[in-house]
């Protein structure tokens, strides 16, 4: 006899099969004419928490930026495939859980502010979308852009750091406030380093960073912590 969880899985699969007939769609991971995510690609989005060192900042990530995970993330960010946000949000939530395990006192989430061009192109902010779907607190909007930058994906590793250096600043005094940085992907680490610099320059404290995915070979590994239960931090006003 099937358990309730197994019945739900069967029902979900049946409903998705029926919907794929009514509104055909390609899997964002492999392109199979099936559904938003086929079962094989969905399985590759199961979080496998690992930590890396970016500068002096411990960064917790849920997925390795490769294979189906990379294709699905790109589809969400660049192809308007918000239909895959649910599984990605689940993975990000697992990374937040691990990063915040054992934390004491209020910690706010902070993200890099989207450029106007990026928002116009997409119509949404990928990280904000994932945080909403994960049931996480809204990120504190404490940073502002002070100069234009090029799209990071068009630049090499060294140029990315130069492109972002000094591009952000705190929009208000941050003394006494603690922040966990959140981004979708860490490739060179340039974005997280600039966000961290700007928050610290404004007087804030950076406790670490979380990303949905990262390219772990770019950064030295650090010992993994034991994931715990995520208690969403209280946002300070």
C-alpha positions as CSV (number, residue, x, y, z in Angstrom):
1,X,0.0,0.0,0.0
2,X,1.3,3.4,-0.9
3,X,2.0,6.0,1.7
4,X,0.4,9.5,1.6
5,X,3.7,10.9,0.3
6,X,3.9,8.3,-2.4
7,X,0.2,9.0,-3.4
8,X,1.0,12.7,-3.7
9,X,4.0,12.0,-5.9
10,X,1.9,9.8,-8.2
11,X,-0.9,12.4,-8.3
12,X,1.6,15.2,-9.0
13,X,3.2,13.2,-11.8
14,X,-0.2,12.4,-13.4
15,X,-1.3,16.0,-13.3
16,X,2.0,17.1,-14.9
17,X,1.6,14.5,-17.6
18,X,-2.0,15.7,-18.3
19,X,-0.9,19.4,-18.4
20,X,2.0,18.6,-20.8
21,X,-0.6,17.4,-23.3
22,X,-2.7,20.5,-22.9
23,X,0.2,23.0,-22.9
24,X,3.4,21.3,-24.3
25,X,6.7,22.7,-22.9
26,X,10.3,21.7,-23.1
27,X,12.3,20.7,-20.0
28,X,14.5,23.6,-19.0
29,X,17.4,21.2,-18.2
30,X,17.5,18.9,-21.2
31,X,15.0,20.2,-23.8
32,X,12.9,17.1,-23.7
33,X,9.3,17.8,-24.8
34,X,7.8,16.8,-21.5
35,X,7.2,19.5,-18.8
36,X,9.0,22.4,-17.2
37,X,11.4,19.9,-15.5
38,X,11.6,16.2,-16.3
39,X,12.1,13.9,-13.4
40,X,15.8,13.3,-14.3
41,X,16.7,17.0,-14.3
42,X,14.6,17.7,-11.2
43,X,16.6,15.0,-9.4
44,X,19.8,16.9,-10.3
45,X,18.5,20.0,-8.5
46,X,18.4,18.2,-5.1
47,X,20.6,20.3,-2.8
48,X,24.1,19.0,-1.9
49,X,25.3,21.6,0.5
50,X,29.0,22.6,0.3
51,X,31.0,25.6,1.5
52,X,33.7,27.6,-0.2
53,X,35.9,30.5,0.8
54,X,35.5,33.7,-1.2
55,X,38.0,36.2,0.0
56,X,37.7,35.7,3.8
57,X,34.0,35.0,3.5
58,X,32.6,31.6,4.0
59,X,30.0,30.9,1.3
60,X,27.3,28.2,1.5
61,X,25.9,26.8,-1.8
62,X,23.3,24.3,-2.7
63,X,24.3,23.2,-6.2
64,X,27.3,22.9,-8.3
65,X,27.0,25.2,-11.3
66,X,27.3,22.5,-14.0
67,X,25.1,20.1,-16.0
68,X,21.4,20.4,-15.7
69,X,21.6,22.8,-12.7
70,X,23.5,25.3,-14.8
71,X,21.0,25.0,-17.7
72,X,18.0,25.4,-15.5
73,X,19.4,28.4,-13.7
74,X,20.3,30.1,-17.0
75,X,16.8,29.4,-18.3
76,X,15.3,31.1,-15.2
77,X,17.6,34.1,-15.4
78,X,17.8,34.7,-19.2
79,X,14.9,32.9,-20.8
80,X,12.0,33.9,-18.6
81,X,11.5,30.4,-17.3
82,X,10.0,31.3,-14.0
83,X,8.2,27.9,-14.1
84,X,11.3,26.3,-12.7
85,X,11.6,28.7,-9.7
86,X,10.0,26.2,-7.2
87,X,12.8,23.5,-7.2
88,X,15.5,26.2,-7.4
89,X,13.9,28.0,-4.4
90,X,13.9,24.7,-2.5
91,X,17.6,24.3,-3.1
92,X,18.3,27.9,-2.0
93,X,16.2,27.4,1.1
94,X,18.4,24.4,2.0
95,X,21.6,26.5,1.7
96,X,20.0,29.3,3.9
97,X,19.1,26.6,6.5
98,X,22.7,25.4,6.6
99,X,24.3,28.9,6.7
100,X,22.0,30.1,9.5
101,X,22.2,27.0,11.7
102,X,23.4,28.0,15.1
103,X,23.2,31.7,14.5
104,X,22.4,33.9,17.4
105,X,20.7,37.3,17.1
106,X,19.1,39.0,14.1
107,X,20.7,38.6,10.7
108,X,19.3,40.3,7.7
109,X,19.5,39.1,4.1
110,X,21.2,41.4,1.6
111,X,21.4,41.0,-2.2
112,X,23.0,43.0,-5.0
113,X,20.6,45.6,-6.4
114,X,19.6,44.8,-10.0
115,X,20.5,47.2,-12.7
116,X,17.7,49.0,-14.5
117,X,18.7,47.3,-17.8
118,X,18.6,43.8,-16.2
119,X,15.2,44.5,-14.7
120,X,13.8,45.8,-18.0
121,X,15.2,42.8,-19.8
122,X,13.8,40.2,-17.4
123,X,10.8,41.9,-15.8
124,X,11.8,40.4,-12.4
125,X,14.8,40.0,-10.1
126,X,15.8,36.3,-10.0
127,X,17.2,36.3,-6.4
128,X,14.1,38.1,-5.1
129,X,11.9,35.7,-6.9
130,X,13.7,32.7,-5.3
131,X,13.6,34.2,-1.8
132,X,9.8,34.7,-2.1
133,X,9.3,31.2,-3.3
134,X,11.5,29.9,-0.5
135,X,9.4,31.7,2.1
136,X,12.4,33.7,3.2
137,X,12.3,37.2,4.5
138,X,12.6,40.0,1.9
139,X,16.2,41.1,1.5
140,X,17.0,44.5,3.1
141,X,17.5,47.2,0.4
142,X,20.5,48.9,1.8
143,X,22.7,49.2,-1.2
144,X,22.6,51.5,-4.2
145,X,24.6,51.6,-7.5
146,X,26.9,54.6,-7.9
147,X,28.1,54.0,-11.4
148,X,27.2,51.9,-14.4
149,X,28.8,48.5,-15.0
150,X,29.1,46.1,-17.9
151,X,27.3,42.7,-17.9
152,X,29.5,40.3,-15.9
153,X,28.9,37.4,-18.3
154,X,30.7,39.3,-21.1
155,X,33.9,39.7,-19.1
156,X,36.8,37.5,-18.1
157,X,37.7,36.6,-14.5
158,X,40.1,39.5,-13.8
159,X,37.9,42.0,-15.6
160,X,34.9,41.1,-13.5
161,X,36.5,42.4,-10.4
162,X,37.6,45.6,-12.0
163,X,34.1,46.1,-13.5
164,X,32.4,45.9,-10.1
165,X,35.0,47.5,-7.8
166,X,33.5,50.6,-6.1
167,X,30.2,50.3,-8.0
168,X,28.0,50.0,-4.8
169,X,27.6,51.9,-1.6
170,X,25.3,51.7,1.4
171,X,22.3,53.9,1.1
172,X,22.1,54.5,4.9
173,X,24.3,54.0,8.0
174,X,24.5,50.2,8.8
175,X,26.3,50.3,12.1
176,X,25.3,47.4,14.3
177,X,23.4,45.5,11.6
178,X,24.4,42.0,10.6
179,X,24.0,40.7,7.1
180,X,24.0,37.4,5.2
181,X,24.6,38.0,1.5
182,X,22.5,36.1,-1.0
183,X,23.2,35.6,-4.7
184,X,22.1,33.2,-7.4
185,X,25.5,32.0,-8.7
186,X,29.1,32.5,-7.6
187,X,31.6,32.1,-10.5
188,X,34.5,34.4,-9.8
189,X,33.1,35.8,-6.5
190,X,33.4,39.4,-7.7
191,X,29.8,40.3,-7.0
192,X,29.8,39.0,-3.5
193,X,33.1,40.7,-2.7
194,X,31.8,44.0,-3.9
195,X,28.5,43.7,-1.9
196,X,30.5,42.7,1.2
197,X,32.9,45.7,0.7
198,X,30.0,48.1,0.4
199,X,28.2,46.8,3.5
200,X,31.3,46.9,5.6
201,X,32.2,50.4,4.3
202,X,28.7,51.5,5.5
203,X,29.4,50.1,9.0
204,X,27.6,46.8,8.7
205,X,28.8,43.3,9.6
206,X,28.9,40.5,7.0
207,X,28.4,37.1,8.6
208,X,28.8,35.1,5.4
209,X,27.2,34.4,2.0
210,X,24.7,32.0,0.4
211,X,24.3,31.2,-3.2
212,X,22.0,28.9,-5.1
213,X,25.0,27.5,-7.0
214,X,28.7,27.9,-7.3
215,X,31.7,26.7,-9.3
216,X,33.6,25.0,-6.4
217,X,36.8,24.5,-8.3
218,X,37.2,28.3,-8.5
219,X,37.5,28.6,-4.7
220,X,39.3,26.6,-2.0
221,X,37.0,24.3,-0.1
222,X,36.4,24.7,3.6
223,X,35.0,22.1,6.1
224,X,31.3,21.7,5.8
225,X,29.0,22.5,8.7
226,X,26.1,20.4,9.8
227,X,22.8,21.7,8.3
228,X,20.2,22.6,10.8
229,X,16.7,24.0,10.8
230,X,16.3,27.4,9.3
231,X,14.6,29.9,11.5
232,X,14.0,33.0,9.3
233,X,15.8,36.0,10.7
234,X,13.9,39.0,11.9
235,X,14.5,42.0,9.6
236,X,15.4,45.2,11.4
237,X,13.6,48.3,10.3
